[in-house]
Amino acid sequence: MLMGAQGSGKGTQAAILCRELDMVQISVGDIFRWHVQNHTKIGALVRRIMVAGELVGDDLVEQVVHDRLEEHDWNYGFVIDGFPRNRPQAEFFLESYDIDAVIHLDLPDDEVRRRVLARRLCSKCGLDYNLMAHRPKVEGRCDVCGGELIQREDDTEEALAARLRDYHDKTNPVLDLFARKEYVVTIDARPDIVTVQQAIRDKLALPPYALPPYTEAV
């Protein structure tokens, strides 16, 4: 389980772990974004909540997580990110599933703001960009499809401030709950992607991270 504020790199680190360790990545945020992009009833509800800078209610989050895990395509394990975000969600999860570790990606609020407000999303294909680390070749245009890069509706100063307050109020007690069960390892999320990935592996006694061919640390 990967936990951390927005912009801490949960999705990126989960993807690397899953790719190399043959596990399934379950991203609650990605599931909700799929619903938004495909204009489902859930998507319409989530969109209104996101624009208001609020978090999705427990019942809906738990339903989505339960339905995803019921697919049982994770025989070798899974990495889940973006869940749980409060104590009731954590208790719901622990009633049915076992976890080996909670990886807490620790990122100061000022760095969260810097990263999140630099994010951009392709309006056509949905590819993520960050103007600090992954700039497009042509300003404002997607490298893959040429679509316009836009800021997510919930990536504003006001919405981010509300989410950070909610995160600290509700998520920190979850970390305390897991810490009492000796699940939590805390990782400094400020360094580059490769350094953070290796720190996770060191903490969990996993094989060293080997960069893919022709890939440089970012």
NORQUIWO-V665370 format. One record per backbone hydrogen bond with DSSP energy under -0.5 kcal/mol. NH is the residue of the N-H (numbers start at 1). CO is the residue of the C=O. If there is no record, write none. Layout:
# NORQUIWO-V665370
[[NH/CO] [NH/CO]]
This chain:
# NORQUIWO-V665370
[[2/80] [3/103] [5/105] [8/5] [13/9] [14/10] [15/11] [16/12] [17/13] [18/14] [19/15] [20/16] [21/17] [22/18] [23/18] [24/77] [26/24] [26/79] [27/25] [28/26] [28/81] [31/27] [32/28] [33/29] [34/30] [35/31] [36/32] [37/33] [38/34] [39/36] [40/35] [44/40] [45/41] [46/42] [47/43] [48/44] [49/45] [50/46] [51/47] [52/48] [53/50] [54/49] [61/57] [62/58] [63/59] [64/60] [65/61] [66/62] [67/63] [68/64] [69/65] [70/66] [71/68] [72/69] [77/74] [79/24] [81/26] [82/2] [90/86] [91/87] [92/88] [93/89] [94/90] [95/91] [96/92] [96/93] [97/93] [102/183] [103/1] [103/101] [104/102] [104/185] [105/3] [105/103] [106/104] [106/187] [107/105] [111/108] [112/108] [113/109] [114/110] [115/111] [116/112] [117/113] [118/115] [119/116] [120/129] [121/150] [122/127] [123/148] [126/122] [129/120] [130/134] [131/118] [133/130] [134/130] [139/137] [141/138] [142/147] [146/142] [149/140] [150/121] [155/152] [156/154] [160/156] [161/157] [162/158] [163/159] [164/160] [165/161] [166/162] [167/163] [168/164] [169/165] [170/166] [171/167] [172/167] [172/168] [174/170] [174/171] [175/171] [176/172] [177/173] [178/174] [179/175] [180/176] [181/177] [181/178] [182/179] [183/178] [185/102] [187/104] [189/106] [189/187] [196/192] [197/193] [198/194] [199/195] [200/196] [201/197] [202/198] [203/199] [204/200] [205/201] [205/202] [206/201] [211/209] [215/212]]
